[in-house]
Amino acid sequence: MTPASTPRKRKQSFSVRKCPKSFAVHISKDYFKFNAAHFIAMKGYREKLHGHNYRLELKIWGRKNSDGYVLDFGKIKTVLRGICKNINEHVIIPSLSDVLKILDNGKQVNVECEDESCFSFPADDCILLPIEHSSAEELAEYILQKTVESFSVEYLINERGVTAMELFVSEAPSQSASCRIDFIESLPTYPEGKRLHMSSDTNQFIANERSRVNKSSSVVRRQVQPCLLKNELKPQKLCCSLK
């Protein structure tokens, strides 16, 4: 009697499409640049006035949407080019500085420093930014803020499922700073009554991302304070280190 043949098991094929995953886009263009003068001033210290040829890069994490994009490159280019054009060929004045006395009369911007040195610039040649220091770190934070505002928080989170954004500012080759905001880490502390209206798909996507972040053992992040108020966004820097 011939034994019954054992059916062969079909080899399971691996499919990336069926795996849990996240996506990221990174954009860096030669025209994401601006030339500006500045000086760092703090208690007991002031740099000489000098300038840099700044360059920007942006990285965005999120889901792949029905149009195949995390976020349309064309829209990102428009936003960053506009920000660069606004700052280009200006003297950057940090209007929130605690060591500079700034007087803007509409025609001239007069700046008095802690060491009693004084500058007087034509108003049209200056841009007063709501920062404390004109460092690459604070410029990255400011530009990230303007980038998010240009799209709106509601659009980025609800319509596009963006989970994080990081903006890089380079002062020179191999010399840059960045500011990152992680929407996933910010949302758990979102004040009641101030929640964004999110679709069920977005809620499920965010839940999956939270689970993925919590299970990750390779990155340690500090807690981010609540920042996603409906009409206000304050980017938070994340300190990351590999174990």
Secondary structure, 3 states (H helix, E strand, C coil): CCCCCCCCCCCCCCCHHHCCCCEEEEEEEEEEEEEEEECCEECCEECCCEEEEEEEEEEEEECCCCCCCCCCHHHHHHHHHHHHHHHCCEEEEECCCCCCEEEECCCEEEEECCCCCEEEEEHHHEEEECCCCCCHHHHHHHHHHHHHHHHCHHHHHHHCCEEEEEEEEEEECCEEEEEEEEHHHHHHHCCCCCCCCCCHHHHHHHHHHHHHHHHCCCEECCCCCCCEECCEECCCCCCCEEC
